[in-house]
Amino acid sequence: MNTFNLLLICIAAALPTLSSAWMTMSLASGLPARRSVAKFTSDPIPEGAIDAAVEAATMAPNHFLSEPTRMYDLGPEAVAKLSELNPDKAKMFGGVPGWMLVTIKTEHLDDDGGISAKLALEDHATVSCATQNFMQSLTEDGVGSKWMTGALGLAPEDILKAAGVGEGELMVGMIWYGMPGKALEELKAPKRKLNVEDVLTKVA
């Protein structure tokens, strides 16, 4: 073994062990694209997939490192409470294996308790990025997901109460997750109305 290779081994040994979650977000490298999944199987998800996805969520861009993202992995009792609040959708709710409630915890709400203030909007943007990171990480482990809000047919405050969320947090979304009923690579994204030229303006 030459001196250079020995040096590399010594450097690697000295570095802290890092999770792979921080590097799971590169769409450009050909990683699988996220798709919204509404039908799931009862198959278990890969071990460690949720923890890796939550760690990926924490790596979202975050102005001032305010860390406003909070996540609640709901169990059967909490989901049963949601079904009781909307019996018409109880059957649909029962077909969803995993429920991850995403909230925002920020000190910068406006006078009405909303997120119209500048720093609150920045915190909300962070939580949105974190949610996308979470879902993309799940996708790369073969786990399907779908971001739900109004289609649940439940008031956000009722969802927060059912999940036991304390004061000072607002709901951003509910992420359904589980092993997809159809292979992710077979799912097609809805056609967008705008193309790159419509979205991108090049400024001299």
C-alpha positions in Angstrom: 0.0 0.0 0.0 1.4 3.4 -1.0 1.6 6.4 1.2 -1.2 8.2 -0.6 -3.7 5.4 -0.1 -2.7 5.0 3.6 -3.3 8.8 4.1 -6.8 8.5 2.6 -7.7 5.6 4.9 -6.5 7.6 7.9 -8.6 10.6 6.9 -11.7 8.5 6.3 -11.2 6.9 9.7 -11.0 10.3 11.4 -14.2 11.6 9.8 -17.6 11.2 11.7 -20.0 8.7 10.4 -22.7 10.4 8.3 -26.1 9.2 7.4 -26.8 8.9 3.6 -30.0 11.0 4.0 -28.2 14.3 3.4 -27.3 13.2 -0.2 -30.6 11.7 -1.3 -32.0 14.7 -3.0 -30.2 15.0 -6.3 -32.8 14.8 -9.1 -30.2 15.5 -11.7 -28.3 12.3 -10.9 -31.1 10.2 -12.2 -32.7 9.3 -8.9 -36.4 8.2 -9.1 -38.8 11.1 -9.3 -41.6 11.5 -6.7 -45.2 10.8 -7.7 -48.4 11.2 -5.8 -49.6 7.7 -4.7 -53.2 7.2 -3.5 -53.3 3.4 -3.4 -51.1 1.3 -1.1 -50.4 -2.3 -0.2 -50.0 -3.6 3.3 -46.4 -4.6 2.7 -44.0 -3.2 5.3 -41.7 -0.3 4.3 -38.0 -0.8 4.3 -36.4 -0.5 7.8 -35.0 2.9 8.5 -36.8 4.6 5.6 -38.8 6.9 7.8 -35.8 8.0 9.9 -33.8 8.6 6.8 -36.6 10.7 5.3 -37.0 12.8 8.4 -33.3 13.4 8.4 -33.5 14.5 4.8 -36.3 16.8 5.8 -34.1 18.5 8.3 -31.6 19.4 5.6 -34.0 21.7 3.8 -32.9 25.3 3.2 -33.6 27.3 6.3 -33.0 31.1 6.8 -31.5 31.9 10.2 -31.6 28.1 11.1 -35.0 28.7 12.8 -35.8 25.0 12.3 -39.6 25.4 12.2 -40.4 21.8 10.9 -42.2 19.4 13.2 -43.5 15.9 12.2 -45.9 13.6 13.8 -46.1 9.9 12.8 -49.7 9.0 13.5 -50.6 5.6 14.9 -53.9 3.6 14.7 -55.5 5.5 17.6 -54.9 8.9 16.1 -56.1 7.7 12.7 -59.2 6.3 14.2 -60.0 9.7 15.7 -59.7 11.2 12.2 -62.1 8.6 10.8 -64.6 9.4 13.6 -64.4 13.0 12.6 -65.2 12.2 8.9 -67.1 8.8 8.8 -67.7 9.2 5.0 -64.0 8.8 4.4 -63.3 6.2 7.1 -62.9 3.4 4.5 -60.4 5.4 2.5 -58.5 6.4 5.6 -58.3 2.7 6.6 -56.5 1.9 3.3 -53.6 4.3 4.1 -50.8 2.6 6.0 -48.8 5.6 7.2 -49.8 9.1 8.2 -47.2 11.8 8.8 -48.5 15.1 10.0 -46.2 18.1 9.1 -46.6 21.3 11.1 -44.8 24.7 11.3 -43.6 26.0 14.7 -42.6 29.6 14.3 -42.3 32.7 16.5 -43.1 35.0 13.6 -46.9 34.7 13.2 -48.8 37.9 12.4 -51.3 39.5 14.8 -54.1 37.2 13.6 -52.0 34.0 14.2 -51.4 33.6 10.4 -48.2 33.3 8.4 -48.4 36.5 6.4 -45.4 38.1 8.2 -42.1 37.9 6.3 -40.2 35.6 8.6 -43.2 33.4 9.0 -43.4 33.0 5.3 -39.7 32.1 5.2 -40.3 29.4 7.9 -43.3 28.1 5.9 -41.1 27.9 2.8 -38.6 25.8 4.8 -41.3 23.4 6.0 -42.5 23.0 2.4 -39.0 22.2 1.3 -38.6 19.8 4.1 -41.8 18.0 3.1 -40.6 17.6 -0.4 -37.3 16.3 0.9 -39.1 13.8 3.1 -41.3 12.5 0.2 -38.4 12.4 -2.2 -36.3 10.4 0.3 -39.2 7.9 0.7 -39.4 7.6 -3.1 -35.8 6.6 -3.3 -36.5 3.8 -0.8 -39.4 2.6 -3.0 -42.1 4.1 -0.7 -45.0 5.9 -2.1 -46.5 9.1 -0.7 -49.1 11.8 -1.2 -49.4 15.3 0.3 -52.9 15.8 1.6 -54.6 18.9 2.9 -58.2 20.0 2.2 -59.1 16.6 0.6 -59.1 15.1 4.0 -62.4 16.9 4.7 -61.2 17.9 8.1 -60.5 21.2 9.8 -56.7 21.6 10.4 -57.4 22.4 14.1 -59.3 19.1 14.5 -56.4 17.2 12.9 -53.9 18.9 15.2 -56.0 18.0 18.3 -56.4 14.4 17.2 -52.6 14.2 16.9 -52.0 15.8 20.3 -50.2 18.7 18.9 -49.6 21.5 21.4 -50.2 25.2 21.1 -48.1 27.3 18.7 -48.1 25.0 15.7 -50.0 25.1 12.4 -50.7 22.3 10.0 -48.8 22.4 6.7 -49.8 19.0 5.4 -50.6 15.4 6.0 -48.4 13.0 4.1 -49.8 9.6 3.4 -47.1 7.0 2.9 -46.7 3.2 2.3 -45.7 0.7 -0.3 -47.4 1.7 -3.6 -50.0 -0.4 -5.2 -48.4 0.2 -8.5 -44.6 0.5 -9.2 -43.5 4.1 -8.8 -41.7 4.0 -12.2 -45.0 3.2 -13.9 -46.7 6.3 -12.5 -46.9 9.4 -14.7 -46.8 13.0 -13.5 -49.8 15.1 -14.5 -49.0 17.2 -17.5 -48.0 20.7 -16.5 -49.6 23.7 -18.3 -46.3 25.7 -18.3 -43.1 24.6 -19.9 -39.5 25.7 -19.1 -39.8 28.7 -21.5 -43.0 29.9 -19.6 -41.3 29.7 -16.2 -37.8 30.8 -16.9 -36.8 34.4 -17.7 -33.2 35.0 -18.5 -32.1 38.5 -17.4 -29.1 40.1 -18.9 
